[in-house]
Amino acid sequence: MPTLRALILALIAVAPAAVAQPPARTPDALRTGEHQVVLNEVRFWYRVAGGERSSAPPLVFLHGGPGYSSHSFSVLEGPRLEGALRVVYYDQRGAGRSERPWTGHYQLDTLVEDVEALRRTLGVPQIAVMGHSFGGLLALEYAARYPEHVSRLVLVGAFSDGPATCTVHRDRLAAARPDAYARLLADTAWQHAPNRSDCDYELRALTQAEFEQYNTQGIFPDSALGKRQASIDSASGLRNTGEMGRSLVRNGLFTSRFSRGARLTMPTLVIAGARDYAIGVGPQRVLAASLPNARLLEYPGAGHFVYLDEPDRFTRDVLAFLGEPVPR
């Protein structure tokens, strides 16, 4: 009678050899490099970089503005993430290198459907989404409509509550420029103007030159970083036409509030600069508290572009949240 050892050896001898599985094929739409694709009757530009060895869902970056582009983020922060992640730099309709729709159609619902059309084009069941500034609102609305397609959500200086952010702007003017604020309060025509918004105080109280300097100071605590980003923008040849922003404002952007937080059950990271006067840290605290599975990180010295003010910390925090090792 054969021994147990002999039987095992015999079974091994006749067992079919293991067939090596070929590596999973990267969809053409996710290959490294620039891409152009028509989505919802508009030609879009996006670029894929990094993460060749990452098994995590690709990270789609949604820029702010509205109507800015993904370019400066891809230059300033992107290379720090690409060592661990596959990043998709996506220019929204009418922004950056993407086409301006001949219809002038920029409704938020349409922008959300553009992101979903991009995900389908990429050929992946889920994406991680990072939204900065106005892109934060777009990320929120996309995640609320398609929660099953969002693995994780990163909100950076995210706009989510128009009235609350406008109040931040009004209160900052009162504190930083009490003279201009007092003059405006004394202007009875202004005080009784119809459809007046707290977001209008700064533009009405300051000259154009004063406003540009004041606004820049509220975004960049370190003016040198603001100049660095402006230089990168200028070299790109891309500019914000204002078309998307005007359309969204006409359709109530500054009176809108994101209200579907209960649908966002995916892990969410909210990163806020304590010196961000474009959005305000207060509204971002409220946003984080309203989401079921969110964590808030505040950067004390950072402004609106937190990844410029504290790049090392930003990279570590984002990669740790997304479950990827920090590149050496």
C-alpha positions in Angstrom: 0.0 0.0 0.0 1.4 3.4 -1.0 2.2 5.7 1.8 0.5 9.1 2.2 3.7 10.8 1.2 3.8 8.8 -2.0 0.2 9.7 -2.8 0.9 13.4 -2.3 3.9 13.2 -4.5 2.0 11.4 -7.2 -0.8 14.0 -7.1 1.7 16.8 -7.5 3.3 15.0 -10.4 0.0 14.9 -12.4 -1.4 18.3 -11.3 -1.5 20.8 -14.2 1.2 23.5 -14.0 -0.1 26.8 -12.7 -0.8 29.1 -15.6 0.8 32.5 -15.2 -1.9 35.2 -15.5 -1.0 38.1 -17.8 -1.0 41.5 -16.0 -4.3 43.4 -16.2 -4.4 45.6 -19.3 -4.6 49.3 -18.7 -7.5 50.8 -20.6 -6.4 53.1 -23.4 -8.2 56.0 -21.7 -6.0 55.5 -18.6 -2.7 55.3 -20.3 -0.1 57.9 -19.3 -0.2 61.1 -21.3 -2.6 63.6 -22.7 -6.1 62.7 -23.9 -8.9 64.4 -25.7 -12.4 63.0 -25.6 -15.9 64.2 -26.5 -18.3 64.0 -23.6 -21.8 65.3 -23.6 -21.1 67.0 -26.9 -18.1 68.9 -25.6 -14.4 68.2 -26.3 -12.5 67.6 -23.1 -8.8 67.5 -22.3 -7.3 65.5 -19.5 -3.9 64.1 -18.6 -3.0 60.8 -16.8 0.3 60.6 -14.8 2.0 58.4 -12.3 0.9 55.4 -10.3 1.9 52.6 -12.7 2.2 50.2 -9.8 -0.8 51.4 -7.9 -3.9 49.2 -7.6 -6.0 52.0 -6.1 -8.7 53.7 -8.1 -7.3 56.7 -10.1 -7.5 60.1 -8.4 -9.4 62.6 -10.4 -8.6 66.2 -9.6 -11.4 68.8 -10.0 -10.0 72.3 -10.1 -11.6 75.5 -8.9 -12.2 78.9 -10.3 -14.9 78.4 -11.5 -13.2 78.1 -14.9 -9.6 77.8 -13.8 -7.7 74.7 -14.9 -5.7 71.7 -13.5 -2.4 73.0 -14.8 -0.9 74.7 -11.7 -1.9 71.8 -9.4 -0.3 69.4 -11.8 3.0 71.4 -11.7 3.1 72.3 -8.0 1.6 69.3 -6.2 1.0 66.6 -8.8 4.5 65.2 -9.0 4.5 64.6 -5.3 1.4 62.4 -5.6 2.3 60.7 -8.8 5.0 58.5 -7.2 2.2 56.6 -5.5 -1.0 57.4 -7.3 -2.4 57.5 -10.8 -3.6 61.0 -11.1 -6.1 62.3 -13.7 -5.8 66.1 -14.3 -9.1 67.0 -15.8 -10.1 70.5 -17.2 -13.8 71.1 -16.9 -15.8 72.4 -19.8 -14.8 75.8 -20.9 -11.7 75.7 -18.7 -8.0 75.1 -19.4 -7.5 73.1 -22.6 -11.1 71.9 -22.8 -13.6 73.3 -25.2 -16.0 76.2 -24.4 -19.5 74.8 -25.1 -21.1 76.8 -28.0 -24.4 76.6 -26.0 -22.8 78.4 -23.0 -24.2 75.6 -20.8 -22.4 75.4 -17.5 -25.2 74.3 -15.0 -23.8 72.3 -12.1 -25.9 69.3 -12.9 -24.2 69.2 -16.3 -20.7 69.5 -14.8 -21.6 66.5 -12.6 -22.6 64.5 -15.6 -19.4 65.4 -17.3 -17.4 63.8 -14.4 -19.5 60.7 -14.6 -19.0 60.5 -18.4 -15.2 60.8 -17.7 -15.3 57.9 -15.2 -17.1 55.7 -17.8 -14.5 56.7 -20.4 -11.7 55.8 -18.0 -13.3 52.3 -17.7 -13.1 52.0 -13.9 -15.9 51.2 -11.5 -14.7 53.7 -9.0 -12.6 56.9 -8.8 -11.1 58.8 -5.9 -12.1 62.4 -6.2 -10.2 65.5 -5.0 -11.9 68.9 -5.3 -10.3 72.2 -4.7 -12.4 75.4 -4.1 -15.3 75.4 -6.5 -14.1 71.9 -7.5 -15.0 70.9 -3.9 -18.7 71.7 -4.6 -18.5 69.7 -7.9 -16.9 66.8 -6.0 -19.6 66.9 -3.3 -22.4 67.0 -5.9 -20.9 64.2 -7.9 -20.4 62.0 -4.8 -23.9 62.6 -3.7 -25.3 61.6 -7.1 -23.0 58.7 -7.7 -21.8 57.5 -4.3 -21.2 54.0 -5.6 -18.6 55.3 -8.0 -16.5 57.2 -5.4 -14.0 55.2 -3.3 -12.7 58.2 -1.3 -13.3 61.9 -1.3 -10.7 64.7 -0.6 -12.0 68.3 -0.2 -9.4 71.0 -0.2 -10.5 74.6 0.6 -13.9 73.4 -0.6 -16.8 75.7 -1.4 -20.1 74.3 -0.2 -22.2 77.1 1.3 -22.5 80.3 -0.6 -24.2 82.5 2.1 -21.7 81.3 4.8 -18.7 82.1 2.6 -20.1 85.5 1.6 -20.5 86.3 5.3 -16.8 85.4 5.8 -16.0 88.0 3.1 -18.2 90.7 4.7 -16.8 90.1 8.2 -13.2 90.2 6.9 -13.8 93.5 5.2 -15.3 94.9 8.5 -12.2 93.8 10.4 -9.4 94.5 7.8 -10.8 97.7 6.2 -13.2 99.3 8.8 -13.0 102.6 7.0 -14.2 101.2 3.7 -16.8 99.1 5.5 -18.2 102.1 7.5 -18.5 104.2 4.3 -20.5 101.4 2.7 -22.8 101.2 5.7 -23.5 104.9 5.4 -24.5 104.5 1.8 -28.2 104.3 2.0 -28.6 103.5 -1.7 -26.3 100.5 -1.2 -28.0 99.3 1.9 -31.4 99.3 0.2 -30.2 97.9 -3.1 -32.3 94.9 -4.3 -30.6 91.5 -4.5 -27.6 92.7 -2.5 -25.2 90.0 -1.3 -22.6 89.9 1.4 -20.2 88.8 -1.4 -20.7 92.3 -3.0 -19.3 94.3 -0.1 -15.6 94.0 -1.1 -16.2 94.9 -4.7 -18.4 97.9 -3.8 -16.2 99.2 -1.0 -12.8 98.9 -2.7 -11.3 100.2 -5.9 -10.3 97.6 -8.5 -6.6 97.9 -7.6 -7.4 97.7 -3.9 -9.6 94.7 -4.4 -7.0 92.7 -6.4 -4.4 93.2 -3.7 -6.9 92.6 -0.8 -8.2 89.4 -2.5 -4.7 88.1 -3.1 -3.8 88.6 0.5 -6.9 86.6 1.5 -5.8 83.7 -0.6 -2.0 83.6 -0.2 -0.6 84.3 3.3 2.8 84.1 1.7 2.8 86.6 -1.3 5.9 84.8 -2.8 3.8 81.7 -3.3 1.1 83.7 -5.0 3.6 85.1 -7.4 5.0 81.7 -8.1 1.6 80.4 -9.0 0.9 83.4 -11.1 4.1 82.8 -13.0 3.2 79.2 -13.7 -0.3 80.3 -14.9 1.2 82.9 -17.2 3.7 80.5 -18.7 0.9 78.0 -19.5 -0.9 80.5 -21.7 -4.2 79.4 -20.2 -6.6 81.8 -18.6 -9.9 81.9 -16.9 -12.4 83.5 -19.3 -14.9 84.0 -16.6 -17.6 82.5 -18.7 -18.3 79.5 -16.4 -18.2 81.7 -13.3 -20.7 84.3 -14.7 -23.1 81.5 -15.7 -23.0 79.8 -12.3 -23.4 83.1 -10.4 -26.4 83.9 -12.5 -27.9 80.6 -11.6 -27.5 81.2 -7.9 -24.0 79.9 -6.9 -23.6 82.3 -4.0 -27.1 81.5 -2.6 -26.7 77.7 -2.8 -25.9 75.3 0.0 -24.8 71.7 -0.4 -27.5 69.7 1.5 -27.1 66.1 0.6 -24.3 65.2 3.0 -26.1 62.1 4.3 -25.5 60.4 0.9 -21.7 60.7 1.3 -20.9 57.6 3.3 -17.5 57.1 1.7 -14.4 58.1 3.7 -13.9 61.8 3.3 -11.0 64.1 4.1 -11.5 67.8 4.5 -8.4 69.9 4.4 -8.8 73.6 5.4 -6.3 76.5 5.7 -7.0 78.5 8.9 -6.1 81.7 6.9 -8.3 80.9 3.9 -10.5 83.9 3.4 -11.6 82.9 -0.1 -13.9 80.2 1.5 -13.4 80.6 5.2 -12.4 77.9 7.7 -15.8 78.1 9.5 -17.9 76.9 6.6 -15.4 74.0 6.1 -15.7 73.0 9.7 -19.5 72.9 9.4 -19.2 70.9 6.2 -16.9 68.3 7.8 -19.3 67.9 10.8 -22.3 67.4 8.4 -20.7 64.4 6.6 -21.2 60.9 8.0 -17.6 59.7 7.5 -15.4 62.8 7.4 -12.2 63.9 9.0 -11.1 67.5 9.2 -7.5 68.6 9.1 -6.8 72.3 9.7 -3.4 73.8 8.6 -2.9 76.8 10.9 -0.6 78.9 8.6 -2.2 78.0 5.3 -4.5 79.9 3.0 -6.7 78.8 0.2 -4.0 76.8 -1.6 -3.0 74.6 1.3 -0.8 72.4 -0.9 1.4 75.5 -1.7 1.7 76.6 1.9 2.4 73.2 3.4 3.3 70.8 0.5 5.1 68.1 2.6 2.2 67.8 5.1 -0.4 67.9 2.3 1.3 65.0 0.5 1.7 62.9 3.6 -1.9 63.5 4.7 -3.4 62.8 1.3 -1.4 59.6 0.6 -2.0 58.3 4.2 -5.8 58.9 3.7 -5.8 57.2 0.3 -3.8 54.2 1.7 -0.7 54.7 -0.4 2.9 54.8 0.9 4.7 58.1 0.8 7.3 58.0 -2.0 10.9 58.3 -0.8 
